[in-house]
Amino acid sequence: MEEFVKYYNFQRYHESLENLTPSDVYFGNGQKKLKQRKLIKNRTLQARKKQFQKNQLNL
């Protein structure tokens, strides 16, 4: 049971907690992680747009 509780609280992402773990929320790390994810997502989208535009020019 102890293994499950550790997994549930420290590793398993919860959709109702914006895909954070309960420990992230409890210890106040949630907002930092959400900001990091948003930054990574924006960078990825920009890189994909640049790649798409580059591929369109090569057609």
N, C-alpha and C positions, 0 to 999 in steps of 0.2 A: 504494500500500500504506500509506503514511503517513496518508492521509486515513481509511482504514478503521480503523487502529489507534487514532487519535484518537477516532473515533466509538465504537468498541467499548469503550474504556476510560473515556471521559468523558461520553458521551451515552446509550449503550444501557443500559437497565435489565435486570438479570439476575434471573430468578426465583429462582435458587439463592442469591442474595445478598439476599433479601427485597426484591426490586425496587429495589435500589440499583445504582449504577454501581461498577465496580471501583475507580475513583479515590476515590469516597466512602468505601469500606471501607479502602482503603490509607492514605488521609490522615486517617482517624479522624473523619470527618464523618457516618458512617452512623447512629450512635445518635441524634444530634441531629435528623437528618432524619426518622427513624422516630418520635421523640417529637412532632415538629411535625405529621406526618401523623395520628398518633393524636388529637392535640388538635383538628385540623381536622375529623376524622371525628366525634368526639364532639359538637362544636358543631353540625355539620350534622345529626346525628341528633336532637339536642335541638330544633333549629329545625323539623325536619320533624314531630316529635311535636306541638309547639305548633301548627303549621299544621293538622295533621290534627284536633286537638281543636277548634280554632277552626272548621274546616269542619263538624265534626259538630254543633256547637251551632247552626250556621246552616241545618241541614237541616230 
